[in-house]
Amino acid sequence: MKRSNFSRRDFLKAAAFASFLSTVGGHSLLALSAPSRKLISTQEWLSDNIFLQGINAPVFQEVDVDHLKITGEIPADLNGMYMRNGPNPYLKPANYQYPLEGDGMIHAVYLKEGKASYRNRWILTKSLQQDMEGKERQNMPLVNYANTNIVPYGDHLLALYEVGLPYQISSELETLGEWDFDGELEEAMTAHPKVDPITGELHFYRYSLLAAPYLVYYVADKQGKIIRKTPIEMESPALIHDTAITENYIIFFHCPLVFNVFQALGGGLPFEWKPEYGTKIGLIHRKNIDQKPIWIETEPLWMWHFMNAYEQEGEVVVDFAYH
């Protein structure tokens, strides 16, 4: 296993702005098409919260900017869009304990024939729409901000937050609504699914902190149909934020960050670090997902994200940031 000693502060700065580059062939958004709805803005506010300052400070309006100024030259055949999803609170939060709690906003730079344009949009989640209408959030013990990642999959762009269903986004950044894989997904999914570059299949999962099965693994074909749904046997729950796939294996970490329901009910942090439990690395063969994982025990550590995974000379190699 390869590890990168990446500080928590550095990670949080990077994680707040998960991004991807997706080529889109003959995309027509240069110049940008007229918005299909009125551009949203909110009253500006300041905060002394470190998670709402500097690179984490929100922007307060949606904009379209044609023909950005370019230093140097963009290759004429480099056409596509660069998109970034991250938290951007619409209203000033009364209590903001973590930098991934804000409403999701997509920023996009469109490239075509050596020119560039920019557009940003809030993701119109159910909770954000209630805020915009001045209503109290109803029946939302866990708010789906859709702010952690945006993933291209088949004909879909999915904005993700691991406590709820994905939101579909158009290439013009319009919110198309929640997507449940045509009724096949009833619960939340990870914010970090993996697309198999060979088959086009989407690999993803959900985890439960309260009741077994603690991990359920899904595979969807490139048309968006779920073709596998498999409970994974684990003795105890774990917060599993990311997994990795190789040609033959699925890899995930069972780290000693334990859910503490009593702390959560008392208004404290919902998790407790238990280093005496150690960390277990689970490997599952992709052709036998319904079999028990192979467990490899190691010293206690926490990992958020995989950066790469591959097989080499009979070994599984993963690159990840650890704490």
C-alpha positions as a printed Julia matrix, in Angstrom:
323×3 Matrix{Float64}:
   0.0     0.0     0.0
   1.32    3.45   -0.91
   0.46    6.28    1.44
   0.68   10.05    1.18
   1.04   11.93    4.48
  -1.49   14.64    3.67
  -2.59   16.91    6.52
  -6.23   17.23    7.52
  -6.19   20.96    6.8
  -4.77   20.38    3.32
  -7.35   17.68    2.71
 -10.27   19.85    3.74
  -9.12   22.6     1.43
  -9.0    20.16   -1.45
 -12.13   18.21   -0.58
 -14.25   21.34   -0.52
 -13.75   21.63   -4.23
 -14.05   18.17   -5.77
 -13.86   18.46   -9.56
 -13.71   16.62  -12.81
 -12.93   17.22  -16.48
 -15.36   15.76  -18.98
 -15.06   16.14  -22.73
 -18.36   16.94  -24.39
 -17.62   16.94  -28.1
 -19.7    19.53  -29.92
 -21.06   21.34  -26.89
 -22.92   24.52  -27.85
 -22.46   26.64  -24.73
 -19.98   29.07  -26.25
 -21.38   31.64  -26.22
 -23.47   30.56  -23.25
 -27.11   29.82  -23.91
 -29.7    32.02  -22.22
 -30.55   30.77  -18.72
 -33.81   28.83  -18.51
 -34.64   30.45  -15.16
 -33.93   33.72  -13.42
 -30.41   33.84  -12.03
 -30.35   33.47   -8.25
 -28.66   35.82   -5.81
 -28.75   36.2    -2.05
 -27.9    38.94    0.43
 -24.17   39.15    1.14
 -22.98   38.34    4.63
 -19.7    37.93    6.52
 -18.68   35.28    9.02
 -15.81   34.83   11.46
 -16.05   31.05   10.98
 -12.79   29.75    9.48
 -14.8    27.38    7.3
 -16.56   30.35    5.68
 -13.47   32.43    4.92
 -10.73   32.46    2.31
 -11.16   29.7    -0.27
 -14.22   28.52    1.68
 -16.02   31.89    1.48
 -19.28   31.66   -0.48
 -20.25   33.56   -3.6
 -23.62   35.28   -3.51
 -24.92   35.21   -7.05
 -25.14   33.1   -10.17
 -23.46   34.55  -13.24
 -22.72   33.8   -16.89
 -19.5    35.18  -18.39
 -18.77   34.82  -22.11
 -15.31   34.94  -23.68
 -13.06   34.84  -20.64
  -9.7    36.55  -20.87
  -7.03   33.98  -21.7
  -3.36   34.21  -20.82
  -1.46   32.24  -23.43
  -3.39   29.95  -25.75
  -5.91   27.13  -25.39
  -5.47   24.41  -28.04
  -8.27   24.76  -30.58
  -9.08   21.05  -30.4
  -9.42   21.01  -26.59
 -13.2    21.13  -26.26
 -15.19   20.27  -23.16
 -16.2    21.49  -19.74
 -14.41   21.59  -16.41
 -16.85   21.38  -13.51
 -16.39   21.81   -9.77
 -18.89   21.04   -7.03
 -18.56   22.42   -3.53
 -20.43   23.89   -0.53
 -21.77   27.42   -0.91
 -24.33   28.37    1.78
 -27.26   30.36    0.41
 -28.13   31.77    3.85
 -25.74   32.59    6.68
 -25.61   29.42    8.79
 -26.53   29.71   12.45
 -24.24   26.77   13.23
 -21.55   25.68   10.77
 -19.32   23.0    12.27
 -17.86   21.43    9.15
 -16.86   22.86    5.74
 -19.01   20.44    3.75
 -22.38   21.48    5.16
 -23.27   24.26    2.73
 -25.65   24.16   -0.23
 -24.07   22.68   -3.34
 -22.94   24.97   -6.16
 -21.51   23.93   -9.52
 -18.86   26.08  -11.2
 -18.09   25.3   -14.84
 -15.62   26.53  -17.43
 -16.55   25.64  -21.02
 -13.85   25.31  -23.65
 -14.47   25.39  -27.38
 -12.22   26.25  -30.32
  -9.69   28.1   -28.18
 -12.24   30.17  -26.27
 -13.59   29.87  -22.73
 -16.74   30.87  -20.85
 -17.92   30.48  -17.25
 -21.18   29.71  -15.49
 -22.15   28.87  -11.9
 -25.41   27.55  -10.45
 -26.72   26.48   -7.08
 -28.07   22.93   -7.05
 -31.78   23.34   -6.36
 -32.15   20.69   -3.67
 -35.33   20.35   -1.65
 -33.69   22.04    1.35
 -32.38   24.98   -0.69
 -35.77   25.57   -2.28
 -37.34   25.72    1.18
 -34.7    28.25    2.27
 -35.34   30.37   -0.83
 -39.06   30.34   -0.1
 -38.47   31.38    3.52
 -39.83   28.11    4.87
 -38.51   25.98    7.7
 -36.94   22.76    6.52
 -39.52   20.04    7.05
 -38.8    16.36    7.79
 -35.08   16.67    7.08
 -33.08   15.07    9.89
 -30.24   14.69    7.39
 -29.99   17.39    4.74
 -28.9    16.35    1.24
 -26.77   19.3     0.1
 -25.59   17.5    -3.09
 -22.29   19.36   -2.66
 -19.49   16.78   -2.49
 -18.9    15.55   -6.02
 -20.19   15.64   -9.58
 -19.73   12.55  -11.72
 -20.29   11.98  -15.45
 -21.98    8.61  -16.0
 -23.5     7.6   -19.32
 -25.86   10.41  -20.3
 -26.05   11.67  -16.72
 -24.26   14.24  -14.59
 -24.79   13.33  -10.94
 -24.28   15.75   -8.04
 -23.67   13.7    -4.92
 -23.78   13.84   -1.12
 -23.7    10.54    0.72
 -26.82   10.96    2.86
 -29.28   11.17   -0.04
 -30.13   10.35   -3.62
 -28.07   11.91   -6.41
 -29.33   15.03   -8.17
 -29.23   15.08  -11.96
 -27.64   18.18  -13.48
 -27.78   19.22  -17.13
 -24.67   20.34  -19.02
 -26.11   23.88  -18.72
 -26.07   23.35  -14.91
 -29.84   23.24  -14.52
 -31.08   20.99  -11.71
 -33.21   18.19  -13.17
 -34.17   16.69   -9.8
 -33.33   13.64   -7.73
 -32.56   10.44   -9.62
 -33.23    6.99   -8.19
 -32.06    4.81  -11.1
 -35.64    4.51  -12.36
 -36.97    3.45   -8.98
 -34.22    0.92   -8.22
 -32.37    2.97   -5.57
 -34.42    3.66   -2.46
 -31.73    5.02   -0.17
 -28.6     7.15   -0.16
 -25.49    6.37   -2.18
 -21.84    7.25   -1.83
 -20.54   10.58   -3.1
 -17.61    8.76   -4.71
 -18.86    6.1    -7.14
 -16.45    4.62   -9.66
 -17.01    4.23  -13.4
 -15.34    1.17  -14.9
 -13.43    2.56  -17.91
 -13.78   -0.75  -19.79
 -17.43   -1.66  -19.27
 -18.9     1.77  -18.48
 -20.54    0.27  -15.39
 -21.03    2.41  -12.29
 -19.85    0.9    -8.98
 -21.27    2.44   -5.82
 -22.52    1.58   -2.34
 -24.35    2.78    0.71
 -23.43    2.21    4.33
 -25.54    2.02    7.48
 -24.35    3.03   10.95
 -27.34    1.64   12.82
 -28.47   -1.7    11.41
 -27.16   -4.56    9.3
 -26.4    -4.92    6.49
 -23.81   -2.25    7.23
 -22.65   -2.1     3.6
 -24.6    -2.73    0.39
 -22.77   -2.74   -2.94
 -24.38   -1.84   -6.27
 -23.38   -2.12   -9.92
 -25.33   -0.28  -12.62
 -24.86   -0.76  -16.36
 -24.03    2.15  -18.64
 -27.72    2.59  -19.48
 -28.49    3.38  -15.83
 -30.04    0.06  -14.78
 -28.92   -1.48  -11.48
 -27.75   -5.01  -12.3
 -26.32   -6.02   -8.9
 -27.3    -5.23   -5.33
 -25.27   -7.19   -2.79
 -25.14   -6.9     1.03
 -21.52   -7.12    2.24
 -20.93   -9.03    5.46
 -19.31   -6.89    8.17
 -19.28   -7.47   11.92
 -19.74   -3.81   12.81
 -20.68   -0.54   11.1
 -18.14    1.88    9.68
 -18.09    5.25    7.98
 -16.86    4.28    4.51
 -16.43    7.44    2.49
 -14.68    5.97   -0.55
 -13.87    2.68   -2.24
 -11.58    1.73   -5.11
 -11.85   -0.8    -7.92
  -9.25   -2.61   -9.98
  -9.72   -5.08  -12.81
 -10.62   -7.85  -10.37
 -11.11   -6.34   -6.91
 -13.13   -3.9    -4.83
 -11.16   -2.29   -1.97
 -12.51   -0.5     1.09
 -11.25    0.47    4.56
 -13.0    -0.28    7.86
 -11.46    2.42   10.07
 -11.92    2.84   13.85
 -14.14    5.91   13.67
 -17.16    4.64   15.58
 -20.67    6.09   15.52
 -21.75    7.19   19.0
 -25.51    7.67   19.12
 -25.44    9.06   22.68
 -22.98   11.82   21.75
 -25.08   12.65   18.7
 -28.3    12.88   20.71
 -26.52   15.1    23.23
 -25.54   17.58   20.53
 -21.93   16.46   20.29
 -19.96   14.96   17.44
 -21.58   11.73   16.22
 -18.28    9.84   15.93
 -15.63    8.65   18.36
 -12.05    7.61   17.53
 -11.26    4.1    18.86
  -7.65    3.32   17.87
  -7.67    0.1    19.88
  -9.96   -1.38   17.21
  -7.29   -1.01   14.51
  -8.06   -0.71   10.8
  -9.16   -3.48    8.47
  -8.75   -3.42    4.7
 -11.43   -5.34    2.84
 -10.91   -6.92   -0.58
 -13.8    -8.41   -2.55
 -13.39  -10.21   -5.86
 -15.62   -8.51   -8.42
 -16.82  -11.85   -9.81
 -17.78  -13.06   -6.32
 -19.23   -9.99   -4.62
 -21.61  -12.12   -2.56
 -18.72  -13.89   -0.79
 -17.11  -12.71    2.44
 -14.42  -10.03    2.06
 -10.76  -10.86    2.54
  -9.71   -8.83    5.61
  -6.2    -7.44    6.11
  -5.54   -5.96    9.55
  -3.24   -2.95    9.97
  -2.47   -0.18   12.45
  -5.23    2.35   13.24
  -5.51    4.99   10.55
  -8.15    7.07    8.85
  -8.46    7.56    5.11
 -10.86    9.75    3.17
 -10.05    9.21   -0.48
  -8.33    6.8    -2.8
  -6.23    8.42   -5.51
  -5.47    5.33   -7.59
  -5.76    1.54   -7.51
  -4.33   -1.12   -9.8
  -2.99   -4.66   -9.96
   0.69   -5.39  -10.58
   2.46   -8.76  -10.59
  -0.21  -10.43   -8.5
  -0.53   -7.59   -6.0
  -3.23   -4.99   -5.44
  -1.74   -1.5    -5.09
  -3.68    1.5    -3.79
  -2.61    5.12   -3.38
  -4.44    7.06   -0.69
  -4.14    9.95    1.73
  -4.15    8.85    5.35
  -4.35   10.44    8.79
